[in-house]
Amino acid sequence: MSAAILVSTPQKVALLDVKKSLEAFQKLSIPVLGLIENMSYFICHKCGDKHEIFGKNKIQDFLNENSISLIGRIPINPSIAFGDDDKDSIVENSEENISNDVFDKIAKSIDAQIKKNLKPQIKSMFILILLFFSNKIFSLRSSISLKL
């Protein structure tokens, strides 16, 4: 394994599991490129307000304590929770197009971390599997230098 990307929800119990993963990667001398916060917040479709329903600062405290970069924050998206496996990519069909912007920023951040932290020969072998999303997400990232 060339590098790791941590993924966590903002709850304290989830961060305890991520801490164990981080310690394992450190023991194996596997660099951690950063952390993606999943279910970070919810945007109300009526008023547009952002609600951090699991609380604030738990992730940021964890990042600061462990000198880890935040790669991105993925909002809670009802289109994902109630998605249909037979339909097209949820990223393409999301009512809240915020998903596209969020995933673009995450892909660019990961690309920058790969370029910064991995040897050139490893960069071309790096494979990114972003959560459980379909492979269509990669077609949206054609301008990113990830090699699949």
Chimera marker file (.cmm) of the C-alpha trace (Angstrom):
<marker_set name="trace">
<marker id="1" x="0.000" y="0.000" z="0.000" r="1" g="1" b="0" radius="0.5"/>
<marker id="2" x="1.491" y="3.312" z="-1.094" r="1" g="1" b="0" radius="0.5"/>
<marker id="3" x="-0.639" y="5.640" z="1.003" r="1" g="1" b="0" radius="0.5"/>
<marker id="4" x="-3.872" y="5.839" z="2.963" r="1" g="1" b="0" radius="0.5"/>
<marker id="5" x="-6.807" y="8.204" z="3.088" r="1" g="1" b="0" radius="0.5"/>
<marker id="6" x="-8.825" y="8.173" z="6.290" r="1" g="1" b="0" radius="0.5"/>
<marker id="7" x="-12.616" y="8.526" z="6.119" r="1" g="1" b="0" radius="0.5"/>
<marker id="8" x="-14.685" y="9.300" z="9.203" r="1" g="1" b="0" radius="0.5"/>
<marker id="9" x="-17.993" y="10.653" z="10.306" r="1" g="1" b="0" radius="0.5"/>
<marker id="10" x="-17.904" y="13.429" z="12.934" r="1" g="1" b="0" radius="0.5"/>
<marker id="11" x="-18.990" y="11.260" z="15.862" r="1" g="1" b="0" radius="0.5"/>
<marker id="12" x="-16.503" y="10.582" z="18.636" r="1" g="1" b="0" radius="0.5"/>
<marker id="13" x="-16.905" y="6.791" z="18.383" r="1" g="1" b="0" radius="0.5"/>
<marker id="14" x="-16.050" y="6.889" z="14.664" r="1" g="1" b="0" radius="0.5"/>
<marker id="15" x="-12.927" y="8.913" z="15.400" r="1" g="1" b="0" radius="0.5"/>
<marker id="16" x="-11.812" y="6.270" z="17.901" r="1" g="1" b="0" radius="0.5"/>
<marker id="17" x="-11.844" y="3.694" z="15.085" r="1" g="1" b="0" radius="0.5"/>
<marker id="18" x="-10.048" y="6.064" z="12.726" r="1" g="1" b="0" radius="0.5"/>
<marker id="19" x="-7.403" y="6.669" z="15.405" r="1" g="1" b="0" radius="0.5"/>
<marker id="20" x="-6.737" y="2.909" z="15.509" r="1" g="1" b="0" radius="0.5"/>
<marker id="21" x="-6.377" y="2.855" z="11.722" r="1" g="1" b="0" radius="0.5"/>
<marker id="22" x="-4.014" y="5.824" z="11.853" r="1" g="1" b="0" radius="0.5"/>
<marker id="23" x="-1.851" y="4.081" z="14.444" r="1" g="1" b="0" radius="0.5"/>
<marker id="24" x="-1.709" y="0.946" z="12.281" r="1" g="1" b="0" radius="0.5"/>
<marker id="25" x="-0.665" y="2.964" z="9.215" r="1" g="1" b="0" radius="0.5"/>
<marker id="26" x="1.998" y="4.737" z="11.259" r="1" g="1" b="0" radius="0.5"/>
<marker id="27" x="3.408" y="1.416" z="12.539" r="1" g="1" b="0" radius="0.5"/>
<marker id="28" x="3.624" y="0.183" z="8.941" r="1" g="1" b="0" radius="0.5"/>
<marker id="29" x="5.196" y="3.473" z="7.765" r="1" g="1" b="0" radius="0.5"/>
<marker id="30" x="2.325" y="4.076" z="5.353" r="1" g="1" b="0" radius="0.5"/>
<marker id="31" x="1.835" y="7.794" z="4.745" r="1" g="1" b="0" radius="0.5"/>
<marker id="32" x="-1.624" y="9.201" z="5.433" r="1" g="1" b="0" radius="0.5"/>
<marker id="33" x="-2.609" y="11.716" z="2.759" r="1" g="1" b="0" radius="0.5"/>
<marker id="34" x="-5.424" y="13.169" z="4.825" r="1" g="1" b="0" radius="0.5"/>
<marker id="35" x="-8.953" y="12.652" z="6.079" r="1" g="1" b="0" radius="0.5"/>
<marker id="36" x="-12.352" y="12.927" z="4.418" r="1" g="1" b="0" radius="0.5"/>
<marker id="37" x="-15.201" y="13.811" z="6.765" r="1" g="1" b="0" radius="0.5"/>
<marker id="38" x="-18.356" y="12.001" z="5.638" r="1" g="1" b="0" radius="0.5"/>
<marker id="39" x="-21.832" y="13.077" z="6.825" r="1" g="1" b="0" radius="0.5"/>
<marker id="40" x="-20.207" y="16.326" z="7.877" r="1" g="1" b="0" radius="0.5"/>
<marker id="41" x="-23.259" y="18.553" z="7.703" r="1" g="1" b="0" radius="0.5"/>
<marker id="42" x="-26.762" y="18.803" z="6.293" r="1" g="1" b="0" radius="0.5"/>
<marker id="43" x="-28.056" y="21.638" z="4.127" r="1" g="1" b="0" radius="0.5"/>
<marker id="44" x="-31.753" y="22.305" z="4.661" r="1" g="1" b="0" radius="0.5"/>
<marker id="45" x="-33.540" y="22.223" z="1.302" r="1" g="1" b="0" radius="0.5"/>
<marker id="46" x="-36.087" y="24.776" z="2.541" r="1" g="1" b="0" radius="0.5"/>
<marker id="47" x="-33.937" y="27.487" z="4.120" r="1" g="1" b="0" radius="0.5"/>
<marker id="48" x="-30.465" y="26.655" z="2.776" r="1" g="1" b="0" radius="0.5"/>
<marker id="49" x="-28.868" y="26.718" z="6.237" r="1" g="1" b="0" radius="0.5"/>
<marker id="50" x="-25.978" y="24.394" z="7.012" r="1" g="1" b="0" radius="0.5"/>
<marker id="51" x="-26.539" y="22.230" z="10.100" r="1" g="1" b="0" radius="0.5"/>
<marker id="52" x="-23.694" y="20.287" z="11.686" r="1" g="1" b="0" radius="0.5"/>
<marker id="53" x="-26.005" y="17.784" z="13.343" r="1" g="1" b="0" radius="0.5"/>
<marker id="54" x="-23.201" y="15.696" z="14.861" r="1" g="1" b="0" radius="0.5"/>
<marker id="55" x="-21.526" y="18.713" z="16.438" r="1" g="1" b="0" radius="0.5"/>
<marker id="56" x="-18.506" y="20.830" z="15.597" r="1" g="1" b="0" radius="0.5"/>
<marker id="57" x="-14.762" y="20.637" z="16.042" r="1" g="1" b="0" radius="0.5"/>
<marker id="58" x="-14.366" y="16.910" z="16.786" r="1" g="1" b="0" radius="0.5"/>
<marker id="59" x="-12.777" y="16.297" z="13.403" r="1" g="1" b="0" radius="0.5"/>
<marker id="60" x="-10.719" y="19.488" z="13.519" r="1" g="1" b="0" radius="0.5"/>
<marker id="61" x="-9.405" y="18.615" z="16.978" r="1" g="1" b="0" radius="0.5"/>
<marker id="62" x="-8.434" y="15.140" z="15.702" r="1" g="1" b="0" radius="0.5"/>
<marker id="63" x="-6.685" y="16.642" z="12.666" r="1" g="1" b="0" radius="0.5"/>
<marker id="64" x="-4.763" y="19.134" z="14.800" r="1" g="1" b="0" radius="0.5"/>
<marker id="65" x="-3.727" y="16.523" z="17.376" r="1" g="1" b="0" radius="0.5"/>
<marker id="66" x="-2.423" y="14.181" z="14.673" r="1" g="1" b="0" radius="0.5"/>
<marker id="67" x="-1.057" y="16.689" z="12.112" r="1" g="1" b="0" radius="0.5"/>
<marker id="68" x="-3.369" y="15.428" z="9.375" r="1" g="1" b="0" radius="0.5"/>
<marker id="69" x="-4.822" y="17.469" z="6.512" r="1" g="1" b="0" radius="0.5"/>
<marker id="70" x="-8.541" y="17.720" z="5.873" r="1" g="1" b="0" radius="0.5"/>
<marker id="71" x="-9.146" y="16.566" z="2.304" r="1" g="1" b="0" radius="0.5"/>
<marker id="72" x="-12.821" y="17.446" z="2.247" r="1" g="1" b="0" radius="0.5"/>
<marker id="73" x="-16.192" y="17.423" z="3.943" r="1" g="1" b="0" radius="0.5"/>
<marker id="74" x="-19.049" y="15.448" z="2.399" r="1" g="1" b="0" radius="0.5"/>
<marker id="75" x="-22.541" y="16.599" z="3.383" r="1" g="1" b="0" radius="0.5"/>
<marker id="76" x="-25.418" y="14.323" z="4.281" r="1" g="1" b="0" radius="0.5"/>
<marker id="77" x="-27.382" y="13.987" z="1.067" r="1" g="1" b="0" radius="0.5"/>
<marker id="78" x="-30.893" y="12.456" z="1.037" r="1" g="1" b="0" radius="0.5"/>
<marker id="79" x="-30.389" y="11.539" z="-2.632" r="1" g="1" b="0" radius="0.5"/>
<marker id="80" x="-27.650" y="9.178" z="-1.498" r="1" g="1" b="0" radius="0.5"/>
<marker id="81" x="-29.576" y="7.755" z="1.451" r="1" g="1" b="0" radius="0.5"/>
<marker id="82" x="-32.637" y="7.003" z="-0.653" r="1" g="1" b="0" radius="0.5"/>
<marker id="83" x="-30.861" y="6.367" z="-3.937" r="1" g="1" b="0" radius="0.5"/>
<marker id="84" x="-31.858" y="3.621" z="-6.338" r="1" g="1" b="0" radius="0.5"/>
<marker id="85" x="-29.158" y="1.224" z="-7.497" r="1" g="1" b="0" radius="0.5"/>
<marker id="86" x="-30.819" y="0.945" z="-10.916" r="1" g="1" b="0" radius="0.5"/>
<marker id="87" x="-30.570" y="4.664" z="-11.656" r="1" g="1" b="0" radius="0.5"/>
<marker id="88" x="-27.652" y="6.645" z="-13.029" r="1" g="1" b="0" radius="0.5"/>
<marker id="89" x="-24.880" y="7.917" z="-10.823" r="1" g="1" b="0" radius="0.5"/>
<marker id="90" x="-26.173" y="9.763" z="-7.787" r="1" g="1" b="0" radius="0.5"/>
<marker id="91" x="-23.459" y="12.341" z="-8.307" r="1" g="1" b="0" radius="0.5"/>
<marker id="92" x="-24.914" y="13.186" z="-11.712" r="1" g="1" b="0" radius="0.5"/>
<marker id="93" x="-28.552" y="13.185" z="-10.579" r="1" g="1" b="0" radius="0.5"/>
<marker id="94" x="-28.353" y="14.791" z="-7.172" r="1" g="1" b="0" radius="0.5"/>
<marker id="95" x="-30.971" y="17.441" z="-6.559" r="1" g="1" b="0" radius="0.5"/>
<marker id="96" x="-28.379" y="19.260" z="-4.508" r="1" g="1" b="0" radius="0.5"/>
<marker id="97" x="-25.602" y="19.795" z="-7.034" r="1" g="1" b="0" radius="0.5"/>
<marker id="98" x="-23.345" y="20.552" z="-4.103" r="1" g="1" b="0" radius="0.5"/>
<marker id="99" x="-22.165" y="16.934" z="-4.384" r="1" g="1" b="0" radius="0.5"/>
<marker id="100" x="-20.430" y="17.671" z="-7.672" r="1" g="1" b="0" radius="0.5"/>
<marker id="101" x="-18.499" y="20.595" z="-6.206" r="1" g="1" b="0" radius="0.5"/>
<marker id="102" x="-17.629" y="18.651" z="-3.056" r="1" g="1" b="0" radius="0.5"/>
<marker id="103" x="-16.282" y="15.669" z="-4.982" r="1" g="1" b="0" radius="0.5"/>
<marker id="104" x="-14.386" y="17.879" z="-7.428" r="1" g="1" b="0" radius="0.5"/>
<marker id="105" x="-12.630" y="19.590" z="-4.510" r="1" g="1" b="0" radius="0.5"/>
<marker id="106" x="-11.877" y="16.244" z="-2.854" r="1" g="1" b="0" radius="0.5"/>
<marker id="107" x="-10.459" y="14.772" z="-6.067" r="1" g="1" b="0" radius="0.5"/>
<marker id="108" x="-8.256" y="17.832" z="-6.610" r="1" g="1" b="0" radius="0.5"/>
<marker id="109" x="-7.067" y="17.759" z="-3.002" r="1" g="1" b="0" radius="0.5"/>
<marker id="110" x="-6.177" y="14.063" z="-3.259" r="1" g="1" b="0" radius="0.5"/>
<marker id="111" x="-4.376" y="14.700" z="-6.532" r="1" g="1" b="0" radius="0.5"/>
<marker id="112" x="-2.340" y="17.472" z="-4.879" r="1" g="1" b="0" radius="0.5"/>
<marker id="113" x="-1.491" y="15.238" z="-1.909" r="1" g="1" b="0" radius="0.5"/>
<marker id="114" x="-0.377" y="12.436" z="-4.236" r="1" g="1" b="0" radius="0.5"/>
<marker id="115" x="1.873" y="14.802" z="-6.180" r="1" g="1" b="0" radius="0.5"/>
<marker id="116" x="3.297" y="16.237" z="-2.969" r="1" g="1" b="0" radius="0.5"/>
<marker id="117" x="3.785" y="13.057" z="-0.947" r="1" g="1" b="0" radius="0.5"/>
<marker id="118" x="4.333" y="10.087" z="-3.246" r="1" g="1" b="0" radius="0.5"/>
<marker id="119" x="7.266" y="9.139" z="-5.433" r="1" g="1" b="0" radius="0.5"/>
<marker id="120" x="6.652" y="9.647" z="-9.187" r="1" g="1" b="0" radius="0.5"/>
<marker id="121" x="6.614" y="5.930" z="-10.004" r="1" g="1" b="0" radius="0.5"/>
<marker id="122" x="3.989" y="5.319" z="-7.323" r="1" g="1" b="0" radius="0.5"/>
<marker id="123" x="1.692" y="8.099" z="-8.538" r="1" g="1" b="0" radius="0.5"/>
<marker id="124" x="0.818" y="6.217" z="-11.706" r="1" g="1" b="0" radius="0.5"/>
<marker id="125" x="-0.135" y="3.106" z="-9.719" r="1" g="1" b="0" radius="0.5"/>
<marker id="126" x="-2.317" y="4.895" z="-7.165" r="1" g="1" b="0" radius="0.5"/>
<marker id="127" x="-5.928" y="3.726" z="-7.301" r="1" g="1" b="0" radius="0.5"/>
<marker id="128" x="-8.648" y="5.802" z="-5.706" r="1" g="1" b="0" radius="0.5"/>
<marker id="129" x="-11.876" y="4.224" z="-4.566" r="1" g="1" b="0" radius="0.5"/>
<marker id="130" x="-14.069" y="7.015" z="-3.293" r="1" g="1" b="0" radius="0.5"/>
<marker id="131" x="-16.560" y="5.589" z="-0.818" r="1" g="1" b="0" radius="0.5"/>
<marker id="132" x="-19.272" y="3.487" z="-2.460" r="1" g="1" b="0" radius="0.5"/>
<marker id="133" x="-19.948" y="5.635" z="-5.494" r="1" g="1" b="0" radius="0.5"/>
<marker id="134" x="-20.164" y="4.241" z="-9.011" r="1" g="1" b="0" radius="0.5"/>
<marker id="135" x="-17.259" y="4.376" z="-11.403" r="1" g="1" b="0" radius="0.5"/>
<marker id="136" x="-18.972" y="7.288" z="-13.162" r="1" g="1" b="0" radius="0.5"/>
<marker id="137" x="-17.387" y="9.567" z="-10.587" r="1" g="1" b="0" radius="0.5"/>
<marker id="138" x="-14.067" y="8.975" z="-12.338" r="1" g="1" b="0" radius="0.5"/>
<marker id="139" x="-15.461" y="10.212" z="-15.653" r="1" g="1" b="0" radius="0.5"/>
<marker id="140" x="-16.219" y="13.507" z="-13.930" r="1" g="1" b="0" radius="0.5"/>
<marker id="141" x="-12.567" y="13.749" z="-12.946" r="1" g="1" b="0" radius="0.5"/>
<marker id="142" x="-11.009" y="13.442" z="-16.380" r="1" g="1" b="0" radius="0.5"/>
<marker id="143" x="-8.905" y="16.561" z="-15.822" r="1" g="1" b="0" radius="0.5"/>
<marker id="144" x="-7.365" y="15.108" z="-12.650" r="1" g="1" b="0" radius="0.5"/>
<marker id="145" x="-4.102" y="13.250" z="-13.105" r="1" g="1" b="0" radius="0.5"/>
<marker id="146" x="-5.170" y="10.101" z="-11.262" r="1" g="1" b="0" radius="0.5"/>
<marker id="147" x="-4.177" y="7.043" z="-13.253" r="1" g="1" b="0" radius="0.5"/>
<marker id="148" x="-6.601" y="4.110" z="-13.093" r="1" g="1" b="0" radius="0.5"/>
<link id1="1" id2="2" r="1" g="1" b="0" radius="0.2"/>
<link id1="2" id2="3" r="1" g="1" b="0" radius="0.2"/>
<link id1="3" id2="4" r="1" g="1" b="0" radius="0.2"/>
<link id1="4" id2="5" r="1" g="1" b="0" radius="0.2"/>
<link id1="5" id2="6" r="1" g="1" b="0" radius="0.2"/>
<link id1="6" id2="7" r="1" g="1" b="0" radius="0.2"/>
<link id1="7" id2="8" r="1" g="1" b="0" radius="0.2"/>
<link id1="8" id2="9" r="1" g="1" b="0" radius="0.2"/>
<link id1="9" id2="10" r="1" g="1" b="0" radius="0.2"/>
<link id1="10" id2="11" r="1" g="1" b="0" radius="0.2"/>
<link id1="11" id2="12" r="1" g="1" b="0" radius="0.2"/>
<link id1="12" id2="13" r="1" g="1" b="0" radius="0.2"/>
<link id1="13" id2="14" r="1" g="1" b="0" radius="0.2"/>
<link id1="14" id2="15" r="1" g="1" b="0" radius="0.2"/>
<link id1="15" id2="16" r="1" g="1" b="0" radius="0.2"/>
<link id1="16" id2="17" r="1" g="1" b="0" radius="0.2"/>
<link id1="17" id2="18" r="1" g="1" b="0" radius="0.2"/>
<link id1="18" id2="19" r="1" g="1" b="0" radius="0.2"/>
<link id1="19" id2="20" r="1" g="1" b="0" radius="0.2"/>
<link id1="20" id2="21" r="1" g="1" b="0" radius="0.2"/>
<link id1="21" id2="22" r="1" g="1" b="0" radius="0.2"/>
<link id1="22" id2="23" r="1" g="1" b="0" radius="0.2"/>
<link id1="23" id2="24" r="1" g="1" b="0" radius="0.2"/>
<link id1="24" id2="25" r="1" g="1" b="0" radius="0.2"/>
<link id1="25" id2="26" r="1" g="1" b="0" radius="0.2"/>
<link id1="26" id2="27" r="1" g="1" b="0" radius="0.2"/>
<link id1="27" id2="28" r="1" g="1" b="0" radius="0.2"/>
<link id1="28" id2="29" r="1" g="1" b="0" radius="0.2"/>
<link id1="29" id2="30" r="1" g="1" b="0" radius="0.2"/>
<link id1="30" id2="31" r="1" g="1" b="0" radius="0.2"/>
<link id1="31" id2="32" r="1" g="1" b="0" radius="0.2"/>
<link id1="32" id2="33" r="1" g="1" b="0" radius="0.2"/>
<link id1="33" id2="34" r="1" g="1" b="0" radius="0.2"/>
<link id1="34" id2="35" r="1" g="1" b="0" radius="0.2"/>
<link id1="35" id2="36" r="1" g="1" b="0" radius="0.2"/>
<link id1="36" id2="37" r="1" g="1" b="0" radius="0.2"/>
<link id1="37" id2="38" r="1" g="1" b="0" radius="0.2"/>
<link id1="38" id2="39" r="1" g="1" b="0" radius="0.2"/>
<link id1="39" id2="40" r="1" g="1" b="0" radius="0.2"/>
<link id1="40" id2="41" r="1" g="1" b="0" radius="0.2"/>
<link id1="41" id2="42" r="1" g="1" b="0" radius="0.2"/>
<link id1="42" id2="43" r="1" g="1" b="0" radius="0.2"/>
<link id1="43" id2="44" r="1" g="1" b="0" radius="0.2"/>
<link id1="44" id2="45" r="1" g="1" b="0" radius="0.2"/>
<link id1="45" id2="46" r="1" g="1" b="0" radius="0.2"/>
<link id1="46" id2="47" r="1" g="1" b="0" radius="0.2"/>
<link id1="47" id2="48" r="1" g="1" b="0" radius="0.2"/>
<link id1="48" id2="49" r="1" g="1" b="0" radius="0.2"/>
<link id1="49" id2="50" r="1" g="1" b="0" radius="0.2"/>
<link id1="50" id2="51" r="1" g="1" b="0" radius="0.2"/>
<link id1="51" id2="52" r="1" g="1" b="0" radius="0.2"/>
<link id1="52" id2="53" r="1" g="1" b="0" radius="0.2"/>
<link id1="53" id2="54" r="1" g="1" b="0" radius="0.2"/>
<link id1="54" id2="55" r="1" g="1" b="0" radius="0.2"/>
<link id1="55" id2="56" r="1" g="1" b="0" radius="0.2"/>
<link id1="56" id2="57" r="1" g="1" b="0" radius="0.2"/>
<link id1="57" id2="58" r="1" g="1" b="0" radius="0.2"/>
<link id1="58" id2="59" r="1" g="1" b="0" radius="0.2"/>
<link id1="59" id2="60" r="1" g="1" b="0" radius="0.2"/>
<link id1="60" id2="61" r="1" g="1" b="0" radius="0.2"/>
<link id1="61" id2="62" r="1" g="1" b="0" radius="0.2"/>
<link id1="62" id2="63" r="1" g="1" b="0" radius="0.2"/>
<link id1="63" id2="64" r="1" g="1" b="0" radius="0.2"/>
<link id1="64" id2="65" r="1" g="1" b="0" radius="0.2"/>
<link id1="65" id2="66" r="1" g="1" b="0" radius="0.2"/>
<link id1="66" id2="67" r="1" g="1" b="0" radius="0.2"/>
<link id1="67" id2="68" r="1" g="1" b="0" radius="0.2"/>
<link id1="68" id2="69" r="1" g="1" b="0" radius="0.2"/>
<link id1="69" id2="70" r="1" g="1" b="0" radius="0.2"/>
<link id1="70" id2="71" r="1" g="1" b="0" radius="0.2"/>
<link id1="71" id2="72" r="1" g="1" b="0" radius="0.2"/>
<link id1="72" id2="73" r="1" g="1" b="0" radius="0.2"/>
<link id1="73" id2="74" r="1" g="1" b="0" radius="0.2"/>
<link id1="74" id2="75" r="1" g="1" b="0" radius="0.2"/>
<link id1="75" id2="76" r="1" g="1" b="0" radius="0.2"/>
<link id1="76" id2="77" r="1" g="1" b="0" radius="0.2"/>
<link id1="77" id2="78" r="1" g="1" b="0" radius="0.2"/>
<link id1="78" id2="79" r="1" g="1" b="0" radius="0.2"/>
<link id1="79" id2="80" r="1" g="1" b="0" radius="0.2"/>
<link id1="80" id2="81" r="1" g="1" b="0" radius="0.2"/>
<link id1="81" id2="82" r="1" g="1" b="0" radius="0.2"/>
<link id1="82" id2="83" r="1" g="1" b="0" radius="0.2"/>
<link id1="83" id2="84" r="1" g="1" b="0" radius="0.2"/>
<link id1="84" id2="85" r="1" g="1" b="0" radius="0.2"/>
<link id1="85" id2="86" r="1" g="1" b="0" radius="0.2"/>
<link id1="86" id2="87" r="1" g="1" b="0" radius="0.2"/>
<link id1="87" id2="88" r="1" g="1" b="0" radius="0.2"/>
<link id1="88" id2="89" r="1" g="1" b="0" radius="0.2"/>
<link id1="89" id2="90" r="1" g="1" b="0" radius="0.2"/>
<link id1="90" id2="91" r="1" g="1" b="0" radius="0.2"/>
<link id1="91" id2="92" r="1" g="1" b="0" radius="0.2"/>
<link id1="92" id2="93" r="1" g="1" b="0" radius="0.2"/>
<link id1="93" id2="94" r="1" g="1" b="0" radius="0.2"/>
<link id1="94" id2="95" r="1" g="1" b="0" radius="0.2"/>
<link id1="95" id2="96" r="1" g="1" b="0" radius="0.2"/>
<link id1="96" id2="97" r="1" g="1" b="0" radius="0.2"/>
<link id1="97" id2="98" r="1" g="1" b="0" radius="0.2"/>
<link id1="98" id2="99" r="1" g="1" b="0" radius="0.2"/>
<link id1="99" id2="100" r="1" g="1" b="0" radius="0.2"/>
<link id1="100" id2="101" r="1" g="1" b="0" radius="0.2"/>
<link id1="101" id2="102" r="1" g="1" b="0" radius="0.2"/>
<link id1="102" id2="103" r="1" g="1" b="0" radius="0.2"/>
<link id1="103" id2="104" r="1" g="1" b="0" radius="0.2"/>
<link id1="104" id2="105" r="1" g="1" b="0" radius="0.2"/>
<link id1="105" id2="106" r="1" g="1" b="0" radius="0.2"/>
<link id1="106" id2="107" r="1" g="1" b="0" radius="0.2"/>
<link id1="107" id2="108" r="1" g="1" b="0" radius="0.2"/>
<link id1="108" id2="109" r="1" g="1" b="0" radius="0.2"/>
<link id1="109" id2="110" r="1" g="1" b="0" radius="0.2"/>
<link id1="110" id2="111" r="1" g="1" b="0" radius="0.2"/>
<link id1="111" id2="112" r="1" g="1" b="0" radius="0.2"/>
<link id1="112" id2="113" r="1" g="1" b="0" radius="0.2"/>
<link id1="113" id2="114" r="1" g="1" b="0" radius="0.2"/>
<link id1="114" id2="115" r="1" g="1" b="0" radius="0.2"/>
<link id1="115" id2="116" r="1" g="1" b="0" radius="0.2"/>
<link id1="116" id2="117" r="1" g="1" b="0" radius="0.2"/>
<link id1="117" id2="118" r="1" g="1" b="0" radius="0.2"/>
<link id1="118" id2="119" r="1" g="1" b="0" radius="0.2"/>
<link id1="119" id2="120" r="1" g="1" b="0" radius="0.2"/>
<link id1="120" id2="121" r="1" g="1" b="0" radius="0.2"/>
<link id1="121" id2="122" r="1" g="1" b="0" radius="0.2"/>
<link id1="122" id2="123" r="1" g="1" b="0" radius="0.2"/>
<link id1="123" id2="124" r="1" g="1" b="0" radius="0.2"/>
<link id1="124" id2="125" r="1" g="1" b="0" radius="0.2"/>
<link id1="125" id2="126" r="1" g="1" b="0" radius="0.2"/>
<link id1="126" id2="127" r="1" g="1" b="0" radius="0.2"/>
<link id1="127" id2="128" r="1" g="1" b="0" radius="0.2"/>
<link id1="128" id2="129" r="1" g="1" b="0" radius="0.2"/>
<link id1="129" id2="130" r="1" g="1" b="0" radius="0.2"/>
<link id1="130" id2="131" r="1" g="1" b="0" radius="0.2"/>
<link id1="131" id2="132" r="1" g="1" b="0" radius="0.2"/>
<link id1="132" id2="133" r="1" g="1" b="0" radius="0.2"/>
<link id1="133" id2="134" r="1" g="1" b="0" radius="0.2"/>
<link id1="134" id2="135" r="1" g="1" b="0" radius="0.2"/>
<link id1="135" id2="136" r="1" g="1" b="0" radius="0.2"/>
<link id1="136" id2="137" r="1" g="1" b="0" radius="0.2"/>
<link id1="137" id2="138" r="1" g="1" b="0" radius="0.2"/>
<link id1="138" id2="139" r="1" g="1" b="0" radius="0.2"/>
<link id1="139" id2="140" r="1" g="1" b="0" radius="0.2"/>
<link id1="140" id2="141" r="1" g="1" b="0" radius="0.2"/>
<link id1="141" id2="142" r="1" g="1" b="0" radius="0.2"/>
<link id1="142" id2="143" r="1" g="1" b="0" radius="0.2"/>
<link id1="143" id2="144" r="1" g="1" b="0" radius="0.2"/>
<link id1="144" id2="145" r="1" g="1" b="0" radius="0.2"/>
<link id1="145" id2="146" r="1" g="1" b="0" radius="0.2"/>
<link id1="146" id2="147" r="1" g="1" b="0" radius="0.2"/>
<link id1="147" id2="148" r="1" g="1" b="0" radius="0.2"/>
</marker_set>
